[in-house]
Every structure is written in structure tokens, then in C-alpha cells.
Amino acid sequence: MPASRMDFKRRAQLTELMDEPCGREELRACLRDLARVNRWFMACRPLLHWLNAVANGLSVGDGPLRILDVGCGYGDGLRQIEEWARKRRMAVELTGLDLNPDATAIAAQASPAASRIQWVNAGVFEYTPPRPVHLVVSSLFTHHLAEPEIVRFLQWMERRATVGWFINDLSRAALPYFLFRAFAKVARLHRFVQHDGPVSIARAFVPEDWRRMCAAADLSEVDVQIKGYTPARLCVARRKPL
């Protein structure tokens, strides 16, 4: 669909190149550039702010805080969480889950030797954590799913996460769509990122979408927090009552 004909009142029915089969080295180059974009635009900041709020006064017994990242991709988000926990001197058990076996292999190779993150290749709905998970997080994952799958994912997280969950994704709007198109070209990012970045924004959701999907998952408005962050982020958070 030509950019001039995009209607941001509706979610675009477009596909991303990353969702198609490709070689591991092509995927590695794409994920590396995507991680650069995440770093430049502080993509992990909303999640880390939420983790700070959740961690204050949190007690999970004598064991580590167990966090599962669904659709972990390059693993840069989990590596930031690992650094966050190190600075707080907090024991954590981190697991990155991705359907693509190349992604988990690339994430493992991109991690320092001292990292303790576990990388698991599996689909989220087929995966059963070996131990109860305290927190489930995801970043740039939900816009890849159809609405019924997102409702199912919300229900899955609600069952699996004993403390809470956090969705970090994009906000659908015209301005970030056109700005990122221009930026990706000027920055000479990988061709997948140049294509998929704007498409991801067009496929993302707005608050009313999330309210509808949360309601379909039997979550009331008081159960979840839907909050936008600059630039072009829309996050959905759930912290269960202690």
C-alpha cells in the first residue's frame, strides 16, 4: 500500500520481511541494526521503569526473580535486564523465548560469556516454563499477532505470571511512521529494518484497541495500565495484587 494512502485509524494488514524465511546471517544483520535502533530510541526505558516500580518491596522468597521474555529476538532487552539486576544486586533467572531457532542462536552468540540468560526455541503457546515465572515481558512482539492471538497471549500471561506482565510495543500514528521511514534511509539501516520499521508502526495498536483486547481476555480497566511513552511507544502493564 502506498504511504500516501495509509489510514492510521485502522490497523494495516501488511507483512514484515523478518516474518519470512531468510538466512541466519541476513537475520543477524537485521537484528543487529534493530538493536541499534532500540538503543538510540531508548526502547527498553519503559520496561526498566516498570521493573523498578515492581521490584521495590517485592519479595519472591529465597529464590531468584524469574523473568520470561517472549519473542526475545536479538536478546538486547534481556541483556539490559541482566545489567539492571546486576546493578541492584538482585538474583534473577532470565529466559528468552523465540519461535525462530536462528534468533535464539544469534542472541546466545551476541551475549557475553558471563551471561546466565537461558535461550529457548519454542512457540509461546506450546511452552511450559519448568518453574513458575514471576514476570512475563515482551517487546515489539504483539504487533506481529492477530487480535485473537493477542487475546490468547494476554490470557496465557495472566495464567503464567505470578507477579505481573509487561507488553512494550509501538503506537500506531502517522508522524512516527513517516519520520522513521526517512530516518531509516538516512541511517542506511538494514533493508529489513527500513521496510519493517514503518510497517510495524502501521500494524501496531492504539489505546482503544488494547482496551478491547484486554476486555476480551477478561481483564478489566482497573487490572491493566495502558500508557504511551516517547517516542512512539505504547505499553500495557499488569501487576497482580500481592
N, C-alpha and C positions, 0 to 999 in steps of 0.2 A: 504494500500500500504506500503511495507517495506520501512524504511527510506533510505536504500541504493539505492532505485530505484526512489526517489523523483527527479522530474525535475523542478527546480525553474524558468525555462524560461516560464513555463506555470502555471496558477493558478490551484491548486489542487482541485479536485471535491471530497471533504471529508465532513463528518458531525461531528458536535460537540455534546458532551453529554449534554451540557447546553441547546441545542435546542430541546432535547427530554423531554417528561413529567417526572417529578420527584417530590418527596415530598418537602414541604416547608422547613423543617429542613435540608434536603440534599442540597437544593439550598442555604440556608442561610450559611451553612458551606463553600460551594464553593465560594460564593460571598465574604465572609469574607477573604478567602485566596487570592482571586483575588485582593481585595483592598490592602492587604499587599504587593502583587507583584507590584501594581501600585505605592504604596508609596516608596518601595525600589528602583524602577527604575525611579522615578520622572516622572511618566506618564502624570501628569497634567501640567508639566512645559511648554510645547509648547503652550497650551491653555492660561495659565496665561500670558505668554509673549505677546501673541496676544491681549488679553484683555487689557493689559497695553497700548499697542500701540493704540488700538481703543478708549480707554477711554480718552486719552489725547486730550483735546479740544472738546470732544463730548458733544453736548447739545441735550437733549431729552425733552426739555420743563420743566415744573414744576413737572412732574411725575417721577416715578422710572424707572430705566433701566430694561426692561423686557427681560429675557433670558430663552429660552426653551432648555432643554437638552433631545434629542431624544435617546431612548434606554438607559435610565439612570441607569438601573441595581441596584447596591447597593447604589447608590447616593453619593459615596465618592467624585466624581468630583464636583457635585453641592455644597456639603458642603465646599469644598475648595474655590469655587467661592464665597460662602456666607462669608467666612472668609476674602477673598481678598477684598470684598466690604466693610466689617466692618472696615478693616484697612484704607481704603481710605475714610471712612465716606460717602460712596455713597449709596443712596437709590436704592434698587434693588427689583425686583419681580421675583422670581425664580420658574420655573415649571419643574418637572421631569416627563417625559412621557415614559411609558413602556407597551408593549403588555401583559406581564406576570403579572397578579394580585398579585402573590406571591412576585415578585420583588418589586413592589411599596409598598406593606405592609412591607416587610423587610427593605426597605430604610427608611420608616417612623419610624419604631421601632429603627433603628440604629442612628437616628438623635437626637440631644439634644432637650430638652423640649422647649428651647428658639428659636429654628429654625423656620423660617417662610416659608420654602420651601413647595410648594404645589406638591403633588404626584398624577398623573393622570394615570389611567389604560385605555389605548386605543392604537389602531394601528395608526401609523403616518398618513397614507393617509385618515383615517376616522376622524382625529382630526381637529377641527377648534378652534383655540385659541379664548377665549372670548374677548380679546383685542389685538390690533396689537402688534406683537413681534418685538423687535429691533434686537435681535441676536438669531440665532439658532446654537446650538453646538451639537456634538455627539462624543463619544469616544468608540472605539472598537465595532462599530455598523455596519459600511458599509461592512465589510468583510463577514457578515452573509447574505448579499443580492446577488442576481444575477445581472449581469450588467444592464439589462433593468430596474430593480427595482432601482438601484443606479441612473441611468439617471432620472428616475421619481422623486427620492428623491432630486436630485440637482434642478430640476425644481420646486419642492414643496418648498424647502428652498428659492429659488430665489423669489417666489411669496410671501412667508410669512414673510421673514426677511426684515425689512425696512432699517436696517443699514448694516448687513452682516451676514456671517455664517462661521463656522469653523468645519472641519472634522479632528479628531485626531484618526489615526489608525496605523496599523503596516505596515512594509515594507517587502515584500517577498524576502527572501535571505537564503542561506544555513547556513551561520555561526550562526545567531541568532536562527535558527531552532534547530541546534544540541546543541548549548550552553544552550538554555532554557530546552531542554529535560533532559540534565544532571543536571542542577540546580534544576529543579522541583523535581527530585527524591531525591537529596541530602537534599533539604529543607523539604522533606516529605509533600509537599503540597497536598491538597485535590485531589482525584483521577481524578475528572473532570478537574482540572487545569493542572495536569500532562498530560492528554490526549489532552485537548482543546488548551493549550498554543501553542505547536508546530503546531497543525492543523491550528490554527488561522493565524500563520505566513505563512504557506503554502497556505492558502486561500486568503491572502492579495494581495495588488496590488503594481505595480511599477509605476514610473512617466509616462511612455508612456501609461499605462492603463488609468490613470487619465486624461491625455490629450485627449485621445479618447472619454472617457465618458463625459467629460466637453463639448467637441465639439458637441457630440450628444445631449446635453442639451442646445445647442445654446449659450454656453459661450466661448468666445474667450480666447486666451492665455494671453491677457492683463487684462482680467477680474479677473483671479484667480492667486493665488500663490501656487505652489506645492513645498514643502520644506521638506527635511529629517532632523531628529533630532536623536542624540544618546541617548539611544540605540534603534535601530530598529524601529524608528517611521517615518511615512510618513504622512504629514498633507497637507490638501487642504484648503485654506483660500480665502474668498471673502469679500472685503469691498466695499460697494457701494459708488459712488460719492455723496458727500453731496449736 
